[in-house]
Amino acid sequence: MQAMRRNWKGLAAAAAMTVAAHAAMAAVPLPALNANPAEVSVSGLSAGGFMAVQLHVAYSATFKRGAGVVAGGPYYCAEGSVLNATGRCMTHSTSIPVSTLVSTTNSWAASGTIDPVSNLTGSKVYLFSGTADNTVKQAVMDDLKTYYQSFVPAANTVYKNNLGAGHAMVTDDYGGACSTTASPYINNCGFDLAGEILTHLYGPLNPRNNGTLGGTFTEFNQSEFITGHGAAATGWIYVPQACTTASCRVHLVLHGCKQNYTDVGDQYVKKTGYNRWADTNNIVLIYPQTSTAATNSCWDWWGYDSANYAKKSGPQMAAMKAMVDRVTSSGGGSSLTAPTGVGTSGATASSMVIGWAGVSGATGYNVYRGGSKVNAAPVAGTNYTDTGLAASTTYSWTVAALDASNAQGAMSTAATGTTTSGGTGGTCYTASNYAHTLAGRAYALWGLTYAYGSAQAMGLWNIYITTTLKQTAPNYYVIGTC
């Protein structure tokens, strides 16, 4: 029976990868629109709200306009623990250590793992919490407001917390009953939340377009920026007609758990109210998507995918930063084709060799890890050694060719590779699975235990199962011995 379960999971995973590959091939590259990098903002609901806070704080030099947060919580609220995530960060069953989270923010900013907190001073924040929301309690949002008070002027913050909404994105004309909490988690409360968020972040706006939209929805290849890590193969972008020739604003919209395109179709992308405001106010909207492989289709705000989930180096974080960078870039218009045969080899604990077939007419190449360029100068040959990687970690790379004027051509499909464990070195810890979670070496999910970093399954979460974990890098553990 165990073998059958493993075989079924393997077949299901293979089928999912095949579908994702076809979807990525069918989608187009995310366009370079030369949008205004000083006019970038983000908003999200629930897990998307927590992720919006993460992006706003960690990449404050990018999301300069600020963030809209619906049913989210303070930055790094879970501190890498699913117990904290489902406890204090949702039900407020215990108090949230806001002062500690503020200290962590300042410390990480000082070390450079997130952007300087001084960037937050000029940004704006819109907070929303429904009085009927029993999923993320208002006390959690109250703590988020307190957290932001350490970085964002009070005059720049709006907190709407007197509407009887359930756990949902709120509109004035679409969705379920206002007080309900049910799929697709979009509620008609007679309140235009998307409009309120965008107005606060950008100032007075032109009236929204209640008729046929003049812009275009496009499904783009998200695999250029991230493969695996709970991300879908494709995302969506809405581009107002004016933004094909004018420099526009950019707003990143993040769905909540069980709200990706597979879960609810295009409802979050097309029915939450953002597009009709974007259409008349020159705002490009990017809708990144999780996959159903992500825990409950959630964005990573407690560490289910990476111990660095809240830092700039977090895979999902870096990917969405790269998406914004693409849309705010001018592209270049090179007609060079995408490199083929991209693959990885020569793995060590801290490096990987990426190779590809040459492109006719190319004078060099750029190499991207998780959507971020890693080469300082154009690569002259057809291989590149990427260094500074973490041990026992899976990464993805894409490659693009450059022409004689350094204009970049089409992006390749992604290739993945896993670094080695680094030999027999490292520190080992032998303890019960329960003790490992308390010590922060593992996390529990649905009664099972998983090693931080590698996410290797350790068995039941209790005091009776004993596991030896080897630390191979900061916040990275594998099952093994020293």
C-alpha positions, 0 to 999 in steps of 0.5 A: 500500500505504501508503494502504491501511494508513492507511485501515485504521488510520483505519477501525479507529480509527473503529470502536474509537471507536464501540464505546467510545462505545456502551460509555460510554453503556451504563455508569452514572456512578461513584457518590458513596458518601461513602466515607472520604477518610482510608482510601484506598489503591492496589495494582497489578501490573507497569505497574499496580505502577509506576502505584501507586507514581506515584499513592502518591507524587504524590497522597500526600495522597489515598492516605494508607493507602499502596500495594501494589506487585507487580513494580513499581519506583521512582517515575519510574524510566524518567525519560521514556525507553522505553529506561530502562523496558525496560532498567534498570526491568525487567531491571536491565541497568544500575543505577537511580539511586535517589538521583537519583529521590529528589532528583527527588521532593523537588524536584517536591514542593517545586514543588507538581507532586506532594504534599508527601513528608511525607504518606508518613511515615504510609502503609504499603507492601507489596512483592512480587517472585517469585523466578521473575519474569524480566520485572521482576527482583527487583533492581528491586524491591530498588531500590524498597524502597531508594527508599521508605526515604527517605520511609516508616518501615521499620516500615511496609514489608513486602517478600515476595520468597521465593516462586517466582512468575513475573510475575503477580498471585498467589492461593491458589486461582486461575490458572496454575502458580506459576512461569509467566509467561503470560496472564492473568498470575494464578498459583495459588501457594497464597498470598493476596496480595490479602489480605496487601496489604489486611491490611498497609495496613488492619490486622487484617481480618474473615475473607474471604467465600469464598461468594457475595458480597453486594455489586455489580459495576458497569461505570461510565462512565470517559469522565467522567474521561478520554477517549483517553490509553490509557484505556478507555471504562468501568471497574469498581467493587465496592461491598459491600452495607454501603457503600450506607449506611455510610462505607467504605474505598476501594482502587484496583486496577490491572491490568498490561499485557495484563490489561485487560477486553478482554484477559482478560475479568473475570479480573483484576476478579473472580479476583485475591482482592480482592473477597472481602476487601472484602465483609466489611471495607467496602472499595470497590474501583475497577478502572480500565481501559486500552484496547487503544489503550494500548501493550500495554494498559499504564498510562503509567509511562514517558511514552508518552502524556504527558511529565507522566505521573508528576506530578499533571497526568498525564492518567491520574493526574488521572483516577484521582484524580478517580475517588477524589474521586467515590467519597469525595464525598457527591454531592448527589442532584440529578435534573438531566439531563446537559448536551447539545451539549458542544463546544470552540471558540476554541482558542489555545496556552493556552486553550479555550472549552467550550460546551453547551446549557442544562439546564432548572432549572439555576442554574449549571454545573461544568466538568471537565477530565480529571475535575478541576473547573476553575471556581472558582465555578459558571458562570452561562452556557453557556460557559467559557474554560479557561486555563493549557493546554499548546500542541499538547495534546489535552484532554477536558472534561465539564459538569454542571448545578447546582440551587438548592442547588448539588447536581450533576446527571448528567455530560455526555459528554466533548468533546475539543479540541486547543490550537494550537502557539502560532504560529511561536515556540519552539526548534527542534532538527534532529538524527537520530532517535537523537540526539533520543531521547538528548536526551529530545526523543523516544522509541523504541518497536518501532524507530520514533521519536515526539516527546515530548508530541505523540507525532507519528511521526518514522520509524525510530529510527536515525542516518540519519533527520533530523527537525526538532522544535520545542519549543512547551511544556516537554517538548512537541515537534512536527515543524516549523520555527521 
